[in-house]
Amino acid sequence: MTVNLAAFLANAKTDVAWGTTAGFMAGVWTFFAIATASLFELKTWRYIYINGGYSVVLLTIIGTILGAKR
């Protein structure tokens, strides 16, 4: 995920705000992917929020770090 997000943020104009926003949007995207698969597996909403929320937080932090390094 980090390599893919880094490739997306490879533009020289990338800053911390855009890195954070892009990371958050990628996290929301993965949240819905996890939610869709989990609903078909009949998992609980608690499970979905824990695993999906982890992706949102993780990708937001990764985006912030990548934005700061640019």
C-alpha positions, 0 to 999 in steps of 0.5 A, spaced: 500 500 500 505 504 501 509 503 494 502 504 491 501 511 495 508 513 494 507 512 486 501 516 486 504 522 491 510 522 486 509 529 484 513 535 486 508 539 488 505 534 493 505 537 500 503 534 507 496 537 506 495 533 500 499 527 502 494 526 508 488 527 504 490 522 499 492 517 504 485 518 507 481 517 501 485 511 499 483 509 506 476 510 505 476 506 499 479 500 502 474 501 508 469 500 503 472 494 500 473 491 506 466 492 508 463 489 502 467 483 503 466 482 510 458 483 509 458 477 504 462 473 509 457 475 514 462 478 519 459 483 524 459 491 524 464 491 529 469 487 525 468 491 519 469 498 523 475 495 527 479 492 520 476 498 516 478 503 521 485 500 521 486 501 514 483 509 514 488 510 520 494 507 517 493 510 510 492 517 513 499 516 517 502 513 511 500 519 506 502 524 511 509 522 512 510 521 504 507 528 504 512 531 509 518 527 505 516 531 499 
